[in-house]
Amino acid sequence: MSRYTGPACRLCRREGTKLFLKGTRCLTEKCAIERRAYPAGQHGQNMGRGRKTSEYAKQLREKQKVKRMYGLTETQFRTTFTRASHLPGMKGTNLLVALETRLDNIVYRMGFAASRRAARQLVRHGHVEVNGRKLDIPSYKVLPGQEVRVAPADREMLAVKVAQDQASRGATVSWISVDAEKAAGRLLELPTREAIPVAAQEQLIVELYSK
């Protein structure tokens, strides 16, 4: 299944929550959820009214929400879950940790890109280095202790500067250290579930894939 290339705000409206797919726009009154918090289409406002939601529907919607939040295709998401399920510990937590330690997400968390989509593009175009080595694989798993930075020649890119300015207004996660001046950061440790700022019911995804 190919990656979704349509309007990003349509996805947020379908899931009924902010997926933060459009960077700064998601923090303003222009956010689609702020204006129309219901699915797109002529029947959007009436969707779900008077109808009991099945357990399968709840599980599917949770999976779709998390998959779309991180910008993965169905195949990528399923593969990530399969690998995470073979690790010791809780499958749901392992899944979120695997998603959070992807290179594109780390770049986003460090504030070098305004959204995960922008971070993925930054990585693909060769603007990101891990331990001084250029990497263009968004799904690369960053390990504790590794340094992630924007290549020195690309630190003055407007997109990076705007993203850093936006990120400076909020708090970074505790398991990442960031040096804004050098546009570099380091993964200090693997995050615990409590330290991952994602409103997800990952157990529903585990139940869905366990059928």
N, C-alpha and C positions, 0 to 999 in steps of 0.2 A: 504494500500500500504506500503510495507516494505521500510526501509531506504536504500538509494543508497550506495553501498559498492565498486563501481568500481573506476577507476582512477579519482582523484579529478581534475586534470588538464583538463580532457575532458569536465567537466562542465564549467570551465572558458572559454574554447575555444568555446563552444556552445553558451554562452551568450555574447561572444565578449568583455569581460571585466574581470578584476581581482576580484575574489570573496574572495581572501585571505584565501584559504582553507588549504594551506600547510606551514603556518608560514613563517620562514625566506626565504624559497625558492622563495616565491612570491616577495621578495625584491631584487632578484639577476637576472643576465642575464639568469639563467636557467629557469625562469618563462616561461611557455608555451605561454602566450600571447605575450611575448617579441620576441619569435622565430617564432610562427605560429598563428597569430591572426585570425584564421578562424576555423570553425567547423571541427572535426575529420572526417575521412572517405574519400573515393575516390572522392566524389562530394563536399567535404567541401569548396574548393576554389571557386566553382561556385554557391554555395547556395545563393539564393536571387538576383542574377544578372538578370537584365531585367525583374524583377517581382515586381509589386507594393504590398507593405505590407498592409494588411487589418488592420482595427482598432482592430479587435479581436486578430489578430496575435501579435500586439504590446502589448495589454493588457496581453495576455498569457505569452509572453516573459518576461515582467516586473514582473509578479507574480512568474514565474519560477526562475528568477534571485534572487529576494529577498528571496524566500523560500530556495534556495540552499545556499545562502550566510549565512543564520542562521542555516542551517543544519536540517531543519524540514521535516517531511513527509507531504504529501498532507493533511491528516486528521488533523494533529497537526496545520498546517498553517490555514486551514479553521476554525478550532475551535477557534484559537487565534483571527482571524478576526471577527468571530461572537460575541465573548465576547467584543472585542474592539468597535464594531459597536453599542453596547448598552450603551456605556459611552457618557457623554456629550462632545461636541467638534467635531472636524473634524475626520471622520472615518480613513482616511489615516494616520494622525498624531498619533491617538490613537493606530493604528496597530504597527507603528514603536516604539512607547514608550513601548508597551507590549513586543515586541521582544527584545528591548534593556534592559529591566529590568528582563529578565530571568536570573536565577542564572548562567548558563553556560556563557552567554554573559558578565555578570558583571565580572566574573573571568577572561575572556579574556580581557576586557577593562582595568582591573586593572593590567594587565601584568603578571599574574601568569601562563599563558598558551600561547603558541605560536600561537594557532589558536582556533577557536570555537570548532572544533572537539576534540582537545586536552583538552580544558576546560571541555567539556562534560564528557570525560573519567576521568578527575581528580575528578569531582563531583561524578560520578557513583561509583568510587572506594573508596569513603568515605574520601577523603583527604581535604574536604572543610567544614568549619563551618560557621554558620550564628548566630550571637549573642551568640557564645560559644557552640552552639548545632550543632552536626554533621548532615549534610543533604546530601542525595545522589539522589536528584530529580533535574535534570537539568532545568526543566521547572518551578521550584519554583519562584514565583514573589517576588523580593526583594523590600522592601518598604523604603522610605526615612528615614534616621536615623539608619538603620540596618547596623551592621558591618559584613563584609565578610572577612574571612581569611583562609589561608592554615593552617591546623592543625599543632600545634607546633612541633609535632614529624616528620612532613613531609616537613618542610621548607627547608631542605638541599637536597631535591630531585634534581637530575641533571636537569630534565625537567623544574622544576620551576626556577632554577638558570639561565638556558639558556634563558628562556622566559623573566625573569626580566632584564637580560643584554640587550636583544633585545629591550624591552620596554623602557629602560632608554635612548635610542637614539632618541625617539620621544616624542611628547607631549600627555599627557593624556587629556581626556575630562574634561570640567570644572565642570560637575555635579557629579564628583567622586573625593574623596580624597584618597590618597594612602600613606601608610607607608611601604616603600620597605624593611626596616630592619626587621620589624615584619611580613612581607608578609600579610599585612592586609589593608583593605580599608573600606570606608563608602560611601553609596549612599547619597549625600547631598540633592538632590531634583530630582523630575521627570524632564527629559530633555525636552526642547522645540524642535521643528522641526529644528530650526537653529543650535542647539547644537549637533545634531546627525550627525556624519560624514559618511553618507551613501548616495551615489549618486543614488537615486531611485525616480521614478515618481509614488508615492503611489496612486495618484488619478486614475491611469490606473487600479490598482488592485481593487479599490473600484468600478469602472465601470464594471470590469469583473464579480465581485461577485454580482453586483446589477442586472444582466440580469435576 
